[in-house]
């Protein structure tokens, strides 16, 4: 798991119009169908519309363990987690799209219209011939000052690197100026800083070095994720 493949996965999910959803049927077998994606928050959350009294809603109410899959051009994002059926007015109105009228002729307040909210717990990726499997809890563990996901970094074994947090800003190659800046400001990672992204972290993320991000900005989005989701 690294910040680059996370960003690629987020982009794939957010740009997908169609997903595959697997729910558990009455015989305890997975039942898979396609479903239109109406709102996503990268690999973390997804929202879909469906019929209140249809198979998907009924089965989710019986067993909320669900899997969602996104696939494009050989790249695959599989998400495993839990779903809930939302019928409140605010949610239905905020996620309504004009084309829904073809399925729910009474509009936003059609009692047949509801929303499935999916929340991810585990992730399995195959992107650009790279595989990665992890839990959301693992991803949300703050692992560095700059947004790198150090837990599975190859340098932990090959160079005995403890990472900038464990070593208080002194990974295997010497002092880290990004970590030193965080410590000076009393923070744990750059996402906590009101100046993020400052020039230092921006250059580190968007530079052309082999150690910079590809796609550009990947670690910045990890930092934003930590700032938003980690207490």
Rosetta blueprint (number, residue, H / E / L):
1 X L
2 X L
3 X H
4 X H
5 X H
6 X H
7 X H
8 X H
9 X H
10 X H
11 X H
12 X H
13 X H
14 X H
15 X H
16 X L
17 X L
18 X E
19 X E
20 X E
21 X E
22 X E
23 X E
24 X E
25 X L
26 X L
27 X L
28 X L
29 X L
30 X E
31 X E
32 X E
33 X E
34 X E
35 X E
36 X E
37 X L
38 X L
39 X E
40 X E
41 X E
42 X L
43 X L
44 X L
45 X E
46 X E
47 X E
48 X E
49 X E
50 X E
51 X E
52 X L
53 X L
54 X L
55 X H
56 X H
57 X H
58 X H
59 X H
60 X H
61 X H
62 X H
63 X L
64 X L
65 X E
66 X E
67 X E
68 X E
69 X E
70 X E
71 X E
72 X E
73 X L
74 X L
75 X E
76 X E
77 X E
78 X E
79 X E
80 X E
81 X E
82 X E
83 X E
84 X E
85 X E
86 X E
87 X L
88 X L
89 X H
90 X H
91 X H
92 X H
93 X H
94 X H
95 X H
96 X L
97 X L
98 X H
99 X H
100 X H
101 X H
102 X H
103 X L
104 X L
105 X L
106 X L
107 X H
108 X H
109 X H
110 X L
111 X L
112 X L
113 X E
114 X E
115 X E
116 X E
117 X E
118 X E
119 X E
120 X E
121 X E
122 X E
123 X E
124 X E
125 X E
126 X E
127 X E
128 X L
129 X L
130 X E
131 X E
132 X E
133 X E
134 X E
135 X E
136 X H
137 X H
138 X H
139 X H
140 X L
141 X L
142 X L
143 X L
144 X L
145 X L
146 X L
147 X L
148 X L
149 X L
150 X H
151 X H
152 X H
153 X L
154 X L
155 X H
156 X H
157 X H
158 X H
159 X L
160 X L
161 X L
162 X L
163 X H
164 X H
165 X H
166 X H
167 X L
168 X L
169 X L
170 X E
171 X E
172 X L
173 X L
174 X E
175 X E
176 X L
177 X H
178 X H
179 X H
180 X H
181 X H
182 X H
183 X H
184 X H
185 X L
186 X L
187 X L
188 X L
189 X L
190 X H
191 X H
192 X H
193 X L
194 X L
195 X L
196 X L
197 X L
198 X L
199 X H
200 X H
201 X H
202 X H
203 X H
204 X H
205 X H
206 X H
207 X L
208 X L
209 X L
210 X L
211 X L
212 X L
213 X L
214 X L
215 X L
216 X L
217 X L
218 X H
219 X H
220 X H
221 X H
222 X H
223 X H
224 X H
225 X H
226 X H
227 X H
228 X H
229 X H
230 X L
231 X L
